Amino acid sequence: MTTRDNRMGALFQSAKAAAANVPQPGERGSYTADMFREDFPQFTVRVPSDAEGGGETMKDAVPEKMLELFISQANDSVLPGRWSSLWRYAAGLYVAHFAALYLKTYAPGSGSAAQVAVNAQNTGTVKTASMGDTSISYDNSAVTAGTEKWGSWNATQYGSQLVTMARMVGMGGMYVI
């Protein structure tokens, strides 16, 4: 085997790995909580200050440990080498999706198991609503149909955007005549 054959084999293996969209060993994103706060300020809450001068401070709507978990997952899943210039926004959408899902079920505490279960119910868009004797019904078909292919990604606007972008990023080359 010649040196040229070895070099060609290495080039082939490199091209094969890139074409297969397989992460390289150690490849990871570097998205941070500060980036998330800057990109998605809707996940911060204004908290009035106890100080005499008044004012307010900003606090994350999602507990710090959960936010760090979602960011770590995004860094493992949304890889810069695959997303290129879309990477930061895609990583933020990933974190925002899971943060929104978390907040849908969030309560500082529950009085009973039934309250926990009510918070965990899947709800779609409002289908009908009444005022007298209060009645409301939901159309869960979009959420249910969406989970068949994309899991919970259709349960938030952030997830829907990320899935749309992922389809573009994962699309093969195009040939235009």
N, C-alpha and C positions, 0 to 999 in steps of 0.2 A: 504494500500500500504506500502510495507516495504522499508527500506533504500536501500536494494539491488536493488529493482525495480526502485527507483529513480535514483540510480547510473547507472544502465543499460540504462535507458531512456536518460540520459545525454550523455553517451558514444555513443549511437545510433545516437542522434542528431548531435554530433560532427563528427562522421564518415559519416553521410549523407551529411553534409555541405561540407566536404572535397571531397567526391565522386562527388558531383554535380558541383564542380569547381566554386562555388559561392564565391566571395570575402568576407572575414570576415569584420565586421564593422571596419572602420579605416585603413584597409590594403591599403598600398600605397608604391610605389617605392621611391627610394632616389637618382635617377640619377641626375647629376648636369651638368652645362655648362662646368666646368673644365674637367669632365670625357669625355664629348662629344669632346672637343678640343683635348684631349689626344688620344681618340680612333679613331677619324675621322678628322685628320689634313687637309684633302682636303677641308674642309669648312672654312679654314682660308686663309686670303689674306695677302701677304707681301706689306707693305706700306712704301715707301721711307721716311726717316726722313727729316724734314726741317732743322735740326740742322747742324751746320758747319761740325761736324765730320762725317756726312753722316750716314750710317747704315740704318736700317729699323726696323719697328715694325710690329707686327702681329695684324690683325683685323679680326673679324668674318665676313664671307661673307654674312650672314643673319643678318638683324637688330636685336639688342638685345631683343626687346620686342617680336618679332616673335619667336626667339630661345627659350626664356623662356616659351612661350605658348606651343611650341612643346614638350619641356621637361616636362612641367606640364601634358600635355595629355599622354605622355609616362608613367609617374609615376602613373597615374590613370588607364592606360590600360594594361601595361606590369608588372604584379605583381610578385615579387620575389618568393612568395610561390608556384607559378605555374611553373615558369621557372627555378628555382634552379640555377645551375652553368651557365646556358645560359642567365640568366637575364640581366647582364650588356650589353652584346653584342646585345641582342634583343631590349633593350631599346634604345641603340644607333642606331640600324637599323631603329627603329620607327622614331626617331628624324631626321635621315639622309634622310629618305624617304620624309617626309613632307618638310624638308629644300630644298631638290632637286626640289620638285614640285614647291615650292615657287620661287626658283631661275629661273625656266623655264619661269616664267612670270614676273620676276623682271625687272624693269627699274626705274632709279632715277626720272623720270618724263616722261610724254608723251605729244606730240604736238597736238594730236587729239584722239578722241574716236576710230577711225579706228586703230591707232597704238596700243591701249590697246587691241582691239579685235584680232589683228594679234598675239600678244604675248600669247593670251589665247587659240589659236588653238591647238588641239590635233594632235601630229605628231608621226607617227610610225617610222619604219626603212626605210632608203632610198631604194626604189625599182628600179628606173632607174634614171640615171643622164646623161646629155649631156653637151657639152661645147659650141659648136656653137649655137648662139641664146639662150643660157642658158635655160635648161629645167630640172626639177627635179620632181619626183613623189614619194610618200610615200606609204608604205603598212601599213595601220592602222588596219588590221584584228586582229593581236595579241593583240593590246591594246583594241580593241572593244570586242573581245571574252573574254579577261581577266576580263573586267569589269562586265560581266554577273554574275560571282561568287564572285570575290574578289574586286570589286570596282576599285579604282585606284592603288591598290597594285602592279599590273603588269606594271605600268607606269615607275617604276624606278628599277634598280638592287637591291637597298636596300629593297624595298618593296617585290620583288620576293624572296629574301633571307629570309626575315622575315616570309612570308607566308609558305615557305618550312619548316622552323623551327617550326612554329606554328602547322603545320600538325603533326610533330613528337611529340611535347609536348602534343598535344591534343589527340594523339592516345592512345587507351586503351591498356591494358596489352596484352602480346603475350604468346602463348603456343607453345613450340617447342617440336616435337616428335623425 
